[in-house]
Amino acid sequence: MQKYYAGIDIGASSAKAVIINAAGKTLGSAVRKSGADLAKSGKTVFEKALELAGLKPSQITLVATTGYGRTNLSFANQTITEITC
């Protein structure tokens, strides 16, 4: 079974997401302005990256978040500080 991973950076000004496979190949990515609702911005870029990768949320092995809004996504498995990233 192929493993896929998502990284989501929710900053004060923009939210970014990337989907990679176990080999580290980028399959999909998205960027948008964060706006006032950081959770919505994070979810939106995640969904767009999934769409571009041709994957469903259930296929993602791990979702890691970072940035100012990293604690705003309830579906994240792991939060990592910007310094650690």
Secondary structure as GFF3:
##gff-version 3
##sequence-region A 1 85
A	DSSP	beta_strand	4	10	.	.	.	ID=ss1
A	DSSP	beta_strand	14	21	.	.	.	ID=ss2
A	DSSP	beta_strand	26	33	.	.	.	ID=ss3
A	DSSP	alpha_helix	38	53	.	.	.	ID=ss4
A	DSSP	three_ten_helix	57	59	.	.	.	ID=ss5
A	DSSP	beta_strand	60	66	.	.	.	ID=ss6
A	DSSP	three_ten_helix	70	72	.	.	.	ID=ss7
A	DSSP	beta_strand	78	79	.	.	.	ID=ss8
###
